[in-house]
Amino acid sequence: MANCNTIIANPSFDTLVKEIRGKRSLKLVPMLAPSDYRNVTAPKFRRDYDSAKEGEKIAWIIHSSGSTGFPKPIFLSNSQCLANFAKNNSRRAFCTSPLFHSHGLMELFRSIYSKNTFFLGNYLYPVTRQNLIDAMRVVKPKLLCAVPYVLKLLAETDDGIEVLAKTELVLYGGSSCPDDLGDLLVEKGVNLVANYGA
């Protein structure tokens, strides 16, 4: 539906990419390796541009969740993205959502736009309550971006609720937060806000 013909993929998806290539013409671009960007010198990139024309160009194509049918592409221009990034929360952030999810991706670029530190959960480790608590104690975020499942895990212990309450703002997205969970967290001093897709 988006008329895309190029994919950037991690080698772990080779089997899936081969299957897709069997059905349509597809250019595969490998993911960057550290050797591609560490200790590499390059000239400063400059080019002339027309900001009005550039603003209307498509920057991202995200997709709907599929909750109302087959997922649909959502085309976002450079101007739309920048308007979204400008609505940032200007806080040191910890994000447990992956960057392939638009909630995580938007919050990353909001942090870049506002020049704030952004920590991303390490998915080499299981998403467990203790791993989340340990990470939050190290990061000391002012803003947490998470899905309701992560909030549920943390809310199961006093330690989890404590790290949530120490965070100035807890944004959840992707799905709705169950009323009983939201009520419990707010009752315990968590500043809980529905952010995206909920």
DRENDO-1510 file (C-alpha; in Angstrom, 1 decimal, always signed):
<recs>
REC; n; res; u; v; w
REC; 1; MET; +0.0; +0.0; +0.0 .
REC; 2; ALA; +2.9; +2.3; +0.6 .
REC; 3; ASN; +4.6; +1.3; -2.7 .
REC; 4; CYS; +7.9; +0.6; -0.9 .
REC; 5; ASN; +10.6; -1.5; -2.5 .
REC; 6; THR; +13.5; -1.2; +0.0 .
REC; 7; ILE; +13.9; -2.8; +3.4 .
REC; 8; ILE; +16.5; -2.3; +6.1 .
REC; 9; ALA; +16.8; -5.5; +8.1 .
REC; 10; ASN; +18.9; -7.2; +10.7 .
REC; 11; PRO; +20.4; -10.5; +9.6 .
REC; 12; SER; +18.0; -12.3; +12.0 .
REC; 13; PHE; +15.2; -11.5; +9.5 .
REC; 14; ASP; +17.0; -13.1; +6.5 .
REC; 15; THR; +14.4; -15.9; +6.2 .
REC; 16; LEU; +11.5; -13.5; +6.3 .
REC; 17; VAL; +13.2; -11.2; +3.8 .
REC; 18; LYS; +13.8; -14.1; +1.4 .
REC; 19; GLU; +10.1; -15.0; +1.6 .
REC; 20; ILE; +9.1; -11.5; +0.8 .
REC; 21; ARG; +11.6; -11.3; -2.1 .
REC; 22; GLY; +9.9; -14.4; -3.5 .
REC; 23; LYS; +6.7; -12.5; -3.8 .
REC; 24; ARG; +7.9; -9.0; -4.9 .
REC; 25; SER; +11.0; -7.2; -6.0 .
REC; 26; LEU; +12.8; -5.9; -3.0 .
REC; 27; LYS; +16.1; -4.2; -2.4 .
REC; 28; LEU; +17.8; -5.2; +0.9 .
REC; 29; VAL; +19.9; -2.6; +2.7 .
REC; 30; PRO; +21.9; -4.1; +5.6 .
REC; 31; MET; +21.9; -2.5; +9.0 .
REC; 32; LEU; +24.8; -0.3; +9.8 .
REC; 33; ALA; +27.6; -1.9; +11.8 .
REC; 34; PRO; +29.7; +0.0; +14.4 .
REC; 35; SER; +32.6; +0.0; +11.9 .
REC; 36; ASP; +30.4; +2.1; +9.5 .
REC; 37; TYR; +30.1; +5.0; +11.9 .
REC; 38; ARG; +32.8; +4.7; +14.7 .
REC; 39; ASN; +36.2; +6.4; +14.1 .
REC; 40; VAL; +35.2; +7.4; +10.6 .
REC; 41; THR; +36.0; +10.8; +9.2 .
REC; 42; ALA; +33.8; +12.4; +6.7 .
REC; 43; PRO; +33.3; +15.9; +5.2 .
REC; 44; LYS; +30.5; +18.0; +6.6 .
REC; 45; PHE; +27.3; +17.4; +4.6 .
REC; 46; ARG; +25.8; +20.5; +3.0 .
REC; 47; ARG; +23.2; +21.1; +0.3 .
REC; 48; ASP; +20.9; +23.8; -0.9 .
REC; 49; TYR; +17.3; +23.2; -0.3 .
REC; 50; ASP; +13.8; +24.8; -0.4 .
REC; 51; SER; +12.3; +24.5; +3.1 .
REC; 52; ALA; +8.7; +24.8; +1.8 .
REC; 53; LYS; +9.2; +21.9; -0.7 .
REC; 54; GLU; +11.2; +19.8; +1.9 .
REC; 55; GLY; +8.5; +20.3; +4.5 .
REC; 56; GLU; +5.9; +18.6; +2.3 .
REC; 57; LYS; +8.1; +15.6; +1.5 .
REC; 58; ILE; +7.1; +12.3; +3.2 .
REC; 59; ALA; +9.5; +11.6; +6.1 .
REC; 60; TRP; +8.0; +8.5; +7.6 .
REC; 61; ILE; +5.3; +6.0; +6.9 .
REC; 62; ILE; +4.0; +4.5; +10.1 .
REC; 63; HIS; +1.1; +2.1; +10.2 .
REC; 64; SER; -2.1; +1.9; +12.2 .
REC; 65; SER; -2.5; -0.8; +14.8 .
REC; 66; GLY; -4.9; -2.9; +12.9 .
REC; 67; SER; -7.5; -2.6; +15.7 .
REC; 68; THR; -10.1; -1.5; +13.1 .
REC; 69; GLY; -9.1; -3.8; +10.3 .
REC; 70; PHE; -6.0; -4.5; +8.2 .
REC; 71; PRO; -3.1; -2.0; +9.3 .
REC; 72; LYS; -3.1; +1.0; +7.0 .
REC; 73; PRO; -0.1; +3.3; +6.2 .
REC; 74; ILE; +0.0; +6.7; +7.7 .
REC; 75; PHE; +2.1; +9.1; +5.7 .
REC; 76; LEU; +3.8; +11.9; +7.7 .
REC; 77; SER; +5.6; +14.8; +6.1 .
REC; 78; ASN; +8.7; +16.5; +7.4 .
REC; 79; SER; +6.5; +19.4; +8.6 .
REC; 80; GLN; +4.1; +17.1; +10.4 .
REC; 81; CYS; +7.0; +15.2; +12.1 .
REC; 82; LEU; +8.7; +18.5; +13.3 .
REC; 83; ALA; +5.4; +19.8; +14.6 .
REC; 84; ASN; +5.0; +16.5; +16.6 .
REC; 85; PHE; +8.6; +16.7; +17.9 .
REC; 86; ALA; +8.1; +20.3; +19.1 .
REC; 87; LYS; +5.4; +19.0; +21.4 .
REC; 88; ASN; +8.1; +17.4; +23.6 .
REC; 89; ASN; +8.1; +16.9; +27.3 .
REC; 90; SER; +11.7; +18.2; +27.7 .
REC; 91; ARG; +12.8; +15.6; +30.2 .
REC; 92; ARG; +15.5; +12.9; +30.7 .
REC; 93; ALA; +13.7; +9.9; +29.2 .
REC; 94; PHE; +13.7; +6.1; +29.5 .
REC; 95; CYS; +11.8; +4.3; +26.8 .
REC; 96; THR; +10.8; +0.6; +27.0 .
REC; 97; SER; +9.0; +0.7; +23.7 .
REC; 98; PRO; +11.0; -0.5; +20.7 .
REC; 99; LEU; +11.9; +2.0; +18.0 .
REC; 100; PHE; +9.9; +0.1; +15.4 .
REC; 101; HIS; +6.9; +1.1; +17.4 .
REC; 102; SER; +5.9; +4.7; +16.6 .
REC; 103; HIS; +5.5; +5.5; +20.3 .
REC; 104; GLY; +9.1; +4.8; +20.9 .
REC; 105; LEU; +10.3; +6.4; +17.7 .
REC; 106; MET; +8.3; +9.6; +18.3 .
REC; 107; GLU; +9.7; +10.0; +21.8 .
REC; 108; LEU; +13.2; +9.4; +20.6 .
REC; 109; PHE; +12.9; +12.3; +18.1 .
REC; 110; ARG; +11.1; +14.5; +20.7 .
REC; 111; SER; +14.2; +14.0; +22.9 .
REC; 112; ILE; +16.5; +14.8; +20.1 .
REC; 113; TYR; +14.5; +17.9; +19.2 .
REC; 114; SER; +14.6; +19.1; +22.9 .
REC; 115; LYS; +18.2; +18.1; +23.3 .
REC; 116; ASN; +17.4; +15.8; +26.2 .
REC; 117; THR; +19.0; +12.5; +27.2 .
REC; 118; PHE; +17.1; +9.4; +26.0 .
REC; 119; PHE; +17.7; +5.9; +27.3 .
REC; 120; LEU; +16.3; +2.9; +25.5 .
REC; 121; GLY; +15.6; -0.5; +27.1 .
REC; 122; ASN; +18.1; -3.2; +26.2 .
REC; 123; TYR; +16.1; -6.0; +24.6 .
REC; 124; LEU; +19.0; -8.4; +24.9 .
REC; 125; TYR; +17.7; -8.8; +28.5 .
REC; 126; PRO; +14.2; -10.1; +29.2 .
REC; 127; VAL; +11.5; -7.5; +30.0 .
REC; 128; THR; +11.1; -8.5; +33.7 .
REC; 129; ARG; +10.0; -6.5; +36.7 .
REC; 130; GLN; +13.4; -6.6; +38.3 .
REC; 131; ASN; +15.3; -5.7; +35.1 .
REC; 132; LEU; +13.0; -2.7; +34.6 .
REC; 133; ILE; +13.4; -1.6; +38.3 .
REC; 134; ASP; +17.2; -2.0; +38.1 .
REC; 135; ALA; +17.3; +0.0; +34.8 .
REC; 136; MET; +15.1; +2.8; +36.2 .
REC; 137; ARG; +17.2; +3.1; +39.4 .
REC; 138; VAL; +20.3; +3.6; +37.2 .
REC; 139; VAL; +18.8; +5.9; +34.6 .
REC; 140; LYS; +16.7; +7.9; +37.1 .
REC; 141; PRO; +14.3; +9.1; +34.3 .
REC; 142; LYS; +12.1; +12.1; +34.6 .
REC; 143; LEU; +9.9; +10.6; +31.8 .
REC; 144; LEU; +9.1; +7.0; +31.2 .
REC; 145; CYS; +7.6; +5.8; +27.9 .
REC; 146; ALA; +6.0; +2.4; +28.2 .
REC; 147; VAL; +3.1; +0.1; +27.1 .
REC; 148; PRO; +0.5; -0.9; +29.8 .
REC; 149; TYR; +2.1; -4.3; +30.1 .
REC; 150; VAL; +5.3; -2.8; +31.5 .
REC; 151; LEU; +3.2; -0.7; +33.9 .
REC; 152; LYS; +1.4; -3.8; +35.1 .
REC; 153; LEU; +4.7; -5.6; +35.7 .
REC; 154; LEU; +6.1; -2.7; +37.8 .
REC; 155; ALA; +2.8; -2.2; +39.7 .
REC; 156; GLU; +3.0; -5.7; +41.1 .
REC; 157; THR; +5.5; -4.7; +43.8 .
REC; 158; ASP; +6.1; -1.7; +46.0 .
REC; 159; ASP; +9.6; -1.3; +44.5 .
REC; 160; GLY; +8.0; -1.0; +41.0 .
REC; 161; ILE; +5.4; +1.5; +42.1 .
REC; 162; GLU; +8.2; +3.5; +43.9 .
REC; 163; VAL; +10.3; +3.9; +40.7 .
REC; 164; LEU; +7.2; +4.9; +38.8 .
REC; 165; ALA; +6.2; +7.5; +41.4 .
REC; 166; LYS; +9.7; +9.0; +41.4 .
REC; 167; THR; +9.3; +9.6; +37.6 .
REC; 168; GLU; +7.8; +13.0; +36.9 .
REC; 169; LEU; +5.8; +11.8; +33.9 .
REC; 170; VAL; +4.8; +8.3; +32.9 .
REC; 171; LEU; +3.5; +8.1; +29.3 .
REC; 172; TYR; +1.8; +5.0; +28.0 .
REC; 173; GLY; +0.9; +4.2; +24.5 .
REC; 174; GLY; +0.0; +1.4; +22.1 .
REC; 175; SER; -3.1; +0.2; +24.0 .
REC; 176; SER; -5.4; +1.4; +26.7 .
REC; 177; CYS; -4.4; +1.1; +30.4 .
REC; 178; PRO; -6.9; -1.0; +32.4 .
REC; 179; ASP; -8.9; +1.2; +34.8 .
REC; 180; ASP; -8.0; -0.7; +37.9 .
REC; 181; LEU; -4.2; -0.4; +37.0 .
REC; 182; GLY; -4.5; +3.3; +36.2 .
REC; 183; ASP; -6.5; +4.0; +39.4 .
REC; 184; LEU; -3.9; +2.1; +41.5 .
REC; 185; LEU; -0.9; +4.0; +40.0 .
REC; 186; VAL; -2.5; +7.4; +40.3 .
REC; 187; GLU; -3.5; +6.6; +43.9 .
REC; 188; LYS; +0.1; +5.8; +44.6 .
REC; 189; GLY; +1.4; +9.1; +43.2 .
REC; 190; VAL; +2.2; +8.2; +39.6 .
REC; 191; ASN; +1.7; +11.0; +37.1 .
REC; 192; LEU; +0.1; +8.8; +34.4 .
REC; 193; VAL; -0.7; +10.1; +31.0 .
REC; 194; ALA; -2.2; +8.4; +27.9 .
REC; 195; ASN; +0.1; +9.4; +25.1 .
REC; 196; TYR; -0.3; +7.5; +21.8 .
REC; 197; GLY; -2.7; +5.0; +20.2 .
REC; 198; ALA; -4.6; +4.4; +23.5 .
</recs>
